[in-house]
Amino acid sequence: MVARTFSRSRINAALLLTISLFIASSSATLTSQFQHFYSQHGDKYEYILHHNCSQEFANYLTGRPQDFEIDWLGGGGKASVLVEPVVKCLLDNVSEYIKAAASSAQVILGVTPPLLATLGASTDELAMLSVVGRRPLLSLLISFGNPSVYLERVFDFRQPEKMLQRSRGRYRLYSPDTTLKQWTLSALQYAIALGAAANIAVLSYQLGVGTDTVFGPLTWTILSIPIHLAGTFAIRLRVRRIYTDEDREVDMNFGQWLRLLPNRLRGYWKTEWVPAVAQEEVRTKSFEEGAIYVAWSWFLSTATVIHILFGSLVLSGLLFIGPQDALLVIFRYVVSVLVCRILVTFELAGMRARYIPEPDRTLSMEVFKTNDKNVRHRRNYASGLGLFSSLASASSYPPGQRLPRRLQSSSSSALETRSRPAYYFDQTINHFPQKTPYIPNAKGTFKQRYFVETSYYKPGGPVFLYLAGEGPIDGDTHLDASLIEQFIKRFNGIGVVLENRYYGTSVPFNTSSTDELLYLATEQVIADFDVFARKVVLPGVKNINAPSTPWILYGGSYPGALSAFTKKTYPNTFYGAISSSGVIHGQLEYPQWYDPIQKLAPQDCVASVNDIVDKIDVLVQSKNQDAIKQLKDIFGLSALQDIRDFAQTIAYPIGGPFYYPSNTWQEINWNPKFGHQDFFEFCDNVTDINAAPAVTAVDSALAKYTGGKAWKNLGNYAAYIKRAILPLCTSGDYNSPECFGTQHPDWWANVTSGAERSYLYTTCTEFGAYQAAYPPGKKSLLSRVVNATYTQQWCNWAFPKGKYNSIPATPNFAKWNVYGDFNFSAERLLFVDGSADPWKDLCYHSDLAPPRTSWDAQPQHLINGAGHVWDLRTLEDIDTEPQFIRAATKLEIRTVGEWLKEFNGTKYTS
């Protein structure tokens, strides 16, 4: 009996102690309590209340304290005087079983806040919905539906923009394609969020009224909202969404911010009612951590911990509720939290689908040194597709990024460039809605990125439009140390670099399925240039549009072809154009790529490679698998399953018309700041007469398969591949698509890949120029196992038939050659080519072209000894350039000067 009394007293004391912190919250509505109990033991409490505790309950209802004194320190003031007697009476008269059940319920409810915090949306996720998704009202509703805040570790480095990064294998969301569907989906989202928030509000109030405190659970619930708002402020310190050109600059003074406020509010209002998956492209600007962010993040993390502890203390101190009722309460909490989490996850996935990543401009250089020859191989690293520079400003490509190399490379670190802001033009997705190939019509616009240089501009000056072509314009080196800079300085003009559709950030869609690539047709691309020149509003200048102002085009390689095509198609928009190494001719295979190397490279090197290639082809034709395996082993490439992958990989130092990860013949340049000598290092190594005996012994390893004849310099060739090419595959899995293996259909079909798919699509549908060797009987630097079928298979894997679009069985050259082909002619169009350019036979000066008559209105110039687009990069003092380059530079300046003189009679001097 004594033990039972002691136990009972201990339980009573414990239960009474838990209410002391929350009893004051009931003072606002003193008569709300004890009116409704939870069902599991509610009838027992009701009976005791009216039969054993009637006097205490009557005092509570009338507000007369009577026997208890007000003790502000011990009980919480007047509320405790009225409530405590009722609570004590109920506990004194209820059974021990019910008290034990109440204790169990307290334990269950006490772990609810950390459980909900784990299941619910984080402050970062809700902040991204508000700041980047620009749906603050929806975010506010969802925050109320998340009564417990997700716990972030103090001082953890957080990268909110990572929530927007796409990865393979993610589920592709349903996207409403009409305004009605968008409104319906948005209304459904608000209805669900409002229902979840209402459930939380009602539940928290009922939980307080049905137990021993009115506002405790509701206070805990409401306190989550300011924490989520604080999280929104923190995220704004790290990342923000950018919309228009005017709203692009986020670092501004208060006056500028106030001026842009109406535009920003309109932007928020516009996006608030549109699901993220149906919004315009999501573009963001990230910021580094600052002292304010670190301090605010610490405050936020600390507040979150306190909030969870407060919630556990509140819920674990509730009385007059049983385990069954507690589980039902938890279930209702969990349902609201999960529903809200689903809404947030859906919106984040929508933002991810519409997200255009910021270019990663961080490049690093690595130099590989060999033991005996100091063979160097340079490679650049960058995350994602940001590494695919505009081909006139990148050094090289790592393996796994199957990217074209069309312009000579350059080291951006060797060039001091001006920092220029990027601007965006609202470009039409489909310029030809009535044409059958483009039905159904993709309505709307996309943001086409461009850079501008106006430092040398004087009113009346021309505009020089540089076409960036098959790569992003990150780094913006095109307006510095270039022919464009010479033009704008001499003619007081404006320089503009325009990004091609489907490259960089100028993408109409977030993915590149066959249907989505329908609008990458050449006629759509060049129509962009026409619309841009006629309608763009350049910053800081007025009345600059074509045709009232002379616009001059410049492009090199693929953009060189686009420059010529555009001048021919839109002669009234562009007054003049220069096509440098412009590949105006399309054909299926392009073995001629290797002709200049065969003719002009060190001949002992060429002869060695020719001989090794011939012997490789003999082995392949013999189908001697043991010999082929031994050959692969010699080069360290036994893992490559397809012999064509092997042949292509060992040709990487030489290059080719589609892709390769190293600096090759094409990357040689007269200007050492923009060129590389790796090809000559390759040849020096192949022909090394001082190679170690262990290396030269390899020359005889395969002689038994080729009539006893040694393979001259095979050991040197293989040693170079092992030292310079194989280290590019950091994983060591040489047959993987990230390294040297190409026979992976799923890799090619990945619609989240960007630049490489865009260029491949143009290659597969219109241009061609597949990598291939000459047939037997003519010397080749590439094994003859590499042919059109090899590349065409990539096309078929990459672009399966879509609902509205499919690729041809082989490239439709008619769409490329229709503009003029080798008989190209257009007024005020200058063709400039190089005699040593591997692309020359697809250019105006091709050896395949018929004889043509030159005329004054269409000048042309072949730079003897020059490579690919060698006229682009210039020296500040052109008189110090090599004579053959200086002559071309001055010719182009004189030609443009004559054009401008014809335009308005103003005297321009060279």
C-alpha positions, 0 to 999 in steps of 0.5 A, a space after each residue: 500500500 505504501 509502495 502504491 501510494 509512493 508510485 502514485 505520488 511520483 506519477 502525479 508529480 511528474 505529470 503535474 510538472 510537465 504542465 507548468 511550462 505551458 499552462 499560461 498559454 491557456 489564459 487567453 481562453 480560460 473556458 476552452 479546456 476540459 470541454 472535449 477530451 480525446 476518445 480513448 479515455 474521454 468518457 472516464 475524464 468526463 465522469 470524473 470531471 462532473 462527479 469528483 471535480 465539479 467544484 474545481 471545474 465550476 471555479 474554472 468556468 467562473 474564473 474564481 480562484 478561491 483556495 489557490 493563491 496566485 503564484 507567478 513564479 511557481 505556476 504561471 499566474 491566474 491561469 494556474 490558479 484556475 487550471 491546476 486544481 482541475 488537473 490535479 483533481 483529474 489525476 488524483 481520481 483517474 486510474 493508474 492504468 490510464 495514467 500509464 497510458 497517458 505516459 506512453 502517449 507522451 513518449 510517442 508524441 515527444 518523438 513526433 517533432 524530430 520525425 516530422 523534421 526528417 520527413 518534411 521539406 527543408 528550409 533550403 527547399 522551401 526557400 528555393 521554391 520562393 526565391 528561384 521558383 518565385 512562388 512565395 505564397 505557395 511556399 508560405 502555405 507549405 511552410 505551415 504544413 511543415 510544423 517541424 523544421 528540417 535540421 541543418 548542421 551548423 556551419 555546413 557548407 551548402 550549395 542550394 543550386 545543386 538542387 537544380 542539377 539534373 542527372 540521368 535516370 530521373 523521372 520526367 515530369 508531366 508538363 501541362 501544355 495549355 494555359 487551362 491545364 497550367 491553371 488547373 494544376 496550379 489550383 490543385 497545388 494550392 488546394 492541396 497545400 491549403 488543405 494540409 495547412 488547415 489540417 495542421 492548424 486545426 489539429 494543433 488547436 484541437 491538440 491543445 484544447 483536448 489536453 491541458 494547454 490551449 496554445 502550446 501545440 499551435 504556438 510550436 506550429 506557428 513558430 516554424 513559419 519565421 524559421 522558414 522565412 529566415 531560410 528564405 533570406 539565407 538562400 537569397 544571400 547565396 542564389 537568386 533567379 534572373 529573368 530579363 536583361 534589366 533584372 540580370 544585375 543583382 548587385 545594385 544600390 538601393 535606388 536601382 533596386 527600388 527602380 526594378 521593384 515593380 518589374 520584380 513584383 510583376 515577375 513574382 506575380 506572373 510565376 506565382 500561378 504557374 507550376 515550375 515545370 511550365 515556367 520559362 527557363 530557370 536561370 540563376 546567379 550564385 554568390 559565395 558565402 559571406 559573413 552575413 550568410 554564415 552568421 545567419 546560417 548559424 542562427 537558422 540552425 540554432 533556431 531549428 534545434 531549439 524549435 524541435 526541442 520546444 516541440 518535443 517538450 510541448 508534445 511530451 507534456 500533454 495530458 489526458 490523451 491515450 496512445 491510440 489518440 496520439 497515433 491518430 494525431 501523428 498520422 494526421 501530422 505525417 499526412 500533411 507533411 508528406 503531402 507538402 513534401 510531394 508538392 515541394 519535390 514536384 516543384 523542385 523537379 519542375 525547376 530542375 527541368 527548366 534549369 539552365 546552369 550557370 557556366 562553370 568557368 573554372 579551368 585547370 591545367 595539368 601537364 603530364 611528363 614522361 620519363 624520358 621524352 618529357 612528352 606533355 599532354 595538356 587537358 582542361 577540366 570543367 564540370 558538365 557541359 560548361 567545358 565545351 568552349 566556343 572552340 576558339 577559346 578552349 584548349 582541349 577536351 577530356 574524353 567522354 565528352 564527344 565534342 567536335 573540334 572545329 576551330 583552332 584552340 587557344 589558351 584562355 589563360 594566355 589572353 587578358 580579356 575584359 569582363 563583360 556582362 551577358 545579355 539575353 534576347 527573346 528569340 523565336 523558337 520556330 521562325 517557319 510555323 507554316 512549313 510542314 517540317 515544323 508542324 506542330 508549331 513550337 510557340 514561344 521564345 527562348 533566351 539567346 545569350 550575347 556579349 557586347 563591346 561598345 567602348 570604341 563606338 561612335 554614332 553612325 558606326 557599324 555593328 560586327 556580329 561574331 557567330 559563335 557556332 557550336 559552343 557556348 560563349 563562356 569566357 568571351 574571348 572573341 572580342 579581344 585580340 581578334 579580327 573583330 577587335 581590329 574592326 571595331 577599333 578602326 571603324 568605331 563600331 560595336 562588337 557583338 558575340 551571339 550564341 547559337 541556338 541549342 548551345 551554351 545557355 541559348 537552349 529552347 528546351 531543357 533536354 534534346 530529344 529527337 522531337 526537341 531538336 527539330 528546330 535546330 535546322 540550319 534555316 532556323 539557325 540563320 533566321 535567328 541572326 536576321 531577327 536579332 539584327 533587326 530587333 535587338 536593343 543593344 545596351 547603351 545605344 539607340 537606332 542601331 538595328 539593320 538595315 539602317 545600320 551596316 551589320 557585318 557578319 564574321 564566322 569561322 568553320 561551321 559559323 563560317 558556313 552560317 555566315 555565308 548562308 545568312 548573307 545569301 539568304 538575308 542580303 538586305 539585313 546584313 551588308 557584308 559578311 566574312 566566311 573564314 574556313 567556312 565549310 559550305 559543302 556537305 558530304 557523307 564521308 570526309 577522308 580528305 581531312 587527313 590530306 594536308 597532314 599527309 602532305 605537310 607533316 614531317 614525312 618520316 612520321 607520316 610514313 611510319 603511321 601509314 605503314 603501321 595503319 596498313 599492317 593493322 588493316 592486314 591483321 583486321 582482314 585476317 580476322 586473327 583474334 590472337 593477333 588483334 588482341 596482342 595489338 591492343 595489348 601493345 597499346 594498353 587498350 585490350 579492354 576496347 571491345 570494338 576494333 573501330 574504337 581502338 583505331 579511333 583512339 590511337 588516331 587521337 593525336 592526329 585528329 579527325 573531323 568529328 571529335 578527339 580529346 587532345 591537341 592535334 594538327 588542327 590546333 596548330 596556330 601561327 600565334 603561340 598564345 592560341 596554338 599548341 605544338 602537341 602534334 609535333 611532339 607526337 611525331 618527335 616521339 614516333 620517330 625517336 631514334 634514341 628510344 629505349 631498347 625495350 621500346 624498339 623491341 616492340 617493333 618486331 612483336 607482330 612481325 610473324 603476322 605480316 610476313 616477318 616484316 617489322 612494324 617500324 616505330 610501333 613501339 614509339 607509337 604505342 609508348 606515346 599513346 600510353 603516356 599521353 592518351 591513356 591517362 585521360 581516362 582517369 577511371 581506367 575503364 577504357 571501354 566505358 563511354 566516358 573514356 574511349 568506348 563508343 558502343 553504348 547506345 544508352 550513352 548516346 541516347 541521353 537527352 540531358 547531354 547538350 552541346 555534343 548532341 546538338 552538333 551530332 544532330 547537325 552532322 547526322 541530318 544535314 552536314 555529314 563529314 563523317 570520319 573515315 579513311 581512304 579505301 585501300 590503294 591510297 595511304 591513310 593515317 587512320 585505319 580503314 575500319 573507321 567508315 561512315 557506318 561507324 558514325 551513322 550508328 551513333 546517329 541512330 542510337 542518339 536520335 530514335 524516331 520521335 513523334 514529330 521528327 526523325 533523322 534521315 538514313 544518311 545526312 540530307 546534304 541538299 539542305 546544306 548545299 542548297 545555299 550554293 555549295 562550291 558555286 557559292 556567290 553573294 554580294 559583299 561576301 569574303 571567303 578566307 581559307 588556309 591551304 593547310 587547313 584539314 577542312 579546306 576541301 569542304 570550303 570555298 577553296 576546295 580542291 574538289 570545287 570546279 574552276 570559278 571566276 572571282 569578281 570584285 563584289 565577292 572577294 576571296 583569299 587563300 592564305 598559303 600555309 595557314 591552318 583552320 581560321 588562322 585569320 581570327 587571332 591578330 596582334 595589336 600591332 598588325 605590322 608585327 604579324 607574320 607576312 602571310 597573316 598580315 597580308 590577310 588581316 590587311 585585306 580583310 580590313 580594306 575590304 570591310 572599309 570599302 563596304 562601309 564606304 559604299 554604304 554611306 560615303 564616309 571615308 574609312 582608312 586602314 
